[in-house]
Amino acid sequence: MSKTAKPGWKTIPIGGILLEPGSAVKYKTGDWRAFKPNVDQGKCINCLLCWIYCPDAAINRKEKFVEVNYDYCKGCGICANECPVKAITMTEEKR
Amino acid sequence: MAQVMGLTGDEAIAYAAKQSKVDVVAAYPITPQTIIVEAFSEYVHNGEVHSEFVCVESEHSAMSACIGSSLTGARVFTASSSQGLALMHEMLYIASGLRCPIIMGVANRALSAPINIHGDHSDMMGSRDCGWIQVYCENAQEAYDWVLQAFRIAEDHDVLLPITVNIDGFILTHALERVEVYGDSDVDKFLSVRKPSVEINPDKPVTVGALCFTDYYFETKRQHEEAMRQAPKVIAKVNKEFEALTGKKYGYVDTYGIEDAEAAILCLGSTAGTAKAVAKELHSQGKKVGVIKPWVYRPFPTAQLLKATEKLKAIAVLDRAYSPGAPCGALCSDIQSILFENGKRPRAFDVVYGLGGRDITPSDLKAIFEEALEVAKTGTVKEPLRFVGVRE
């Protein structure tokens, strides 16, 4: 979750208009998350089932294991549910 | 040069829209507004104005087309009433939320059921919180004058809000009145071409109407509030320039005889005309009564109304709309709320009247003035909410 301060009403463009195209990528939806997936890289067998099932494409492939992209992971828990070796556990986000 | 014409309230609004050289009109007919768009379509047909006239299939589509057009930088006008305004309800919030300076003539009419085509303020009060600036007119001249001023106010970059110019159904929409209209060249001087705040440019694309969740929605609404707070300054400036051009003096609040009054009627729209005539008669009998008419209802003219009411002992607030189950009507509720924290607090009571076009007669108004004088004398309100003109 991004902790940087967002601009206030005095500085944002009026009427919710976006002055720059392709800005959706900057919208870090990870801060919607209530539960956070944690990958135990020792247990991960790199089967990529989580990578296939993730509805937000928030699983990054690495050579030997997977990583979660916390900027966009909304914490739905599908990856933990699908993981055949229980390498992913969900823990509550503390804010 | 000013010229005198015989125009109905609807025709006066259409004439002002023509002289404002609007780029786009998207509208759907509904009684008692129909004459506005009919008259305008004639101007288009006769080549008197070069506007794009969009015949749409509903008021929802009308407002949608207006929003799209306005966002391209066009000057946009439409008109509606009653059920039509209700069908637009969803789009009204989008027009103001996207900060489209659209001007809409609203011919105030009752809402169904039972079905009724006559004048009351239920339609506009039902959409009171839509975020538009709302102006109420007493006669056809005011309707014409306010439409011309509305474009200037709405399109100012410190405001950028849509405006409804309200006229009472049939009483103003269909009655022929003497209206002084100004020359096209004078209007051109007063109202130049709209300068959009965001330019439409394919090399510099922008996104409008994007998703805005918990993190920015609130800030966007606070900006909207700021536009409402900036509006009075802009309205005052435009009123002043309009006066310099036409000699006609406008403001947020119109008053009659309140300087030495103890009791007043406070109302919106055409009823103020009758109330002034009755107040004049009562004055000649030595009775201290006055009339207060907010021209601008949103943003609410708090400071001006506190000033107008500071010497009064009693106010009869007239609501031509009914809010079922509420402590009182919308206008009275606003007045009570600004008076509550004010040190000098006249007693105020609510009179719901004229629903579905029921006439409010001089004798009704006389009785209301007498009641207000009684409240001024005793300091006691016997009936905080009363219905005048309804059969028991």
Interface residues (C-beta under 8 A of the other chain):
Chain A: K6 P7 G8 W9 I12 P13 I14 G15 G16 I17 L18 L19 P21 S23
Chain B: G97 L98 R99 L160 S197 V198 P205 V206 T207 V208 G209 A210 C212 D215 Y216 Y217 E219 T220 R222 Q223 E226 A227
